Amino acid sequence: MQGINIERLKSDAARLGYHKKPMGDLIKFIQTSIKDWFQNYEGQLSINKEKYQKKIEVLKKRKEEIKKKVGETLIVPETLLLGISGIFLISLLYYVGSFEDTVTALLYLGLGAVGAIIVYLKPVVSDFWKPILFSLLSLLVVVMQSILLYDRGYGYGQAIIFSIPLGILTYLLNENLFNSAFAFMDQSKAIWHRIRLFINRIQRSINHSLKIKSEKKMEALLKRKDLMAEKIVNQMSYEYGIGDLASDIKKKDVTISPLRINGKEHKYAN
């Protein structure tokens, strides 16, 4: 152990015992040396504990903020379904158009959205001309798709019949684009706040576990420190007793060379 030479301490303890001097200073030296040796470990564990505690406090404060936002939002199945339907229509239009090429897919998406954008920007008396606008855009998509299908070898009737569902999708997308977008954003926020609350709960649990782990390590370290100090002090007390016994033997002019106690040789200079 850094700072403690056990053999040197044994010699010092025996010398103190031989000269009948108290070993209080030696015990203090041992305790201080052990404390210094463990100090870095204790300091690091204390820093970790404080770090986890601060994280827990921050997460608790954040939890209250998230819970407030969760209370301000609701997950409504009908609204969620409306938002998903908009994503579905957009995906389906793009998917059908992509059979031709990317430009066609983007063109279909544009025709499926431009009517909704015009109505959103010009809402005045839109109830009259909105159906007409949406129908014209849908008809344009049907015509385009019919031409593409005819070029692939379909007959006129088949091309038109197969294109009508795409025109219906275009009409529905124009009709519900912004409602679906707003519904999707609203429900996404509600779901996201609940996901954040769940993540926050996991983070608090993890940091709490790490804090408990640090506390247990600190407790084990303190026990180890106390046991080590007690063990070394007991060793020194034993050596002190040996020195004290050697001093008494010498005073009685008993020659023992070398001194053997419990089968061990003990040589100490006076």
C-alpha angles and dihedrals in degrees: 000000000000112000094014124087105189095197091049090050091050090053092047092048092049091048091051090050092047091053093041093240124149117258096211093114091048091052091049089050091052093048093046093048092050091046091051091048092052095040096090092052092046091048093052092048091049091051091050092049092051091046092054091044091053091049090051091051092049091048092049090053090047090048091060091051092049092046089054091054091046089055090052093055133058133199105229114186094211092051091045090051090050091053092048091048090059091053089047094052093048092048093047094049091049092046094053092046092048090066085074102034141299093269091057091048091052091045091055090050090050093051089047091055108031094076092052090048093051092049091047092052094041106034096155112114088344092142089078103047099025095083090046092051093047092047092051092051091048091049090051090054091048091051093048093047092045091054091049092049092046089053088055091057104269119136121249094257095046092046092053095044092049091048097051094078088055089053090051090051089051091052092048093048092051090047096050105024100109095033089053092045094050091044091049093050092046094050092042089057091049092050093043093053090053091048089051090051090052092048090048090053091052092047092050090049092050094048091046090053091048090049091051089048091053091048091051091048090050091049092049091047092052091049091049090049093050092046092049092049091047092048094051093044089051090051091051091047088054091050090046089055091050090052091047091050091049090052092052091048092051092051088056089053092241111156113215117162113207105008111234121195123172089353093303128115117233121192117178129166117226 
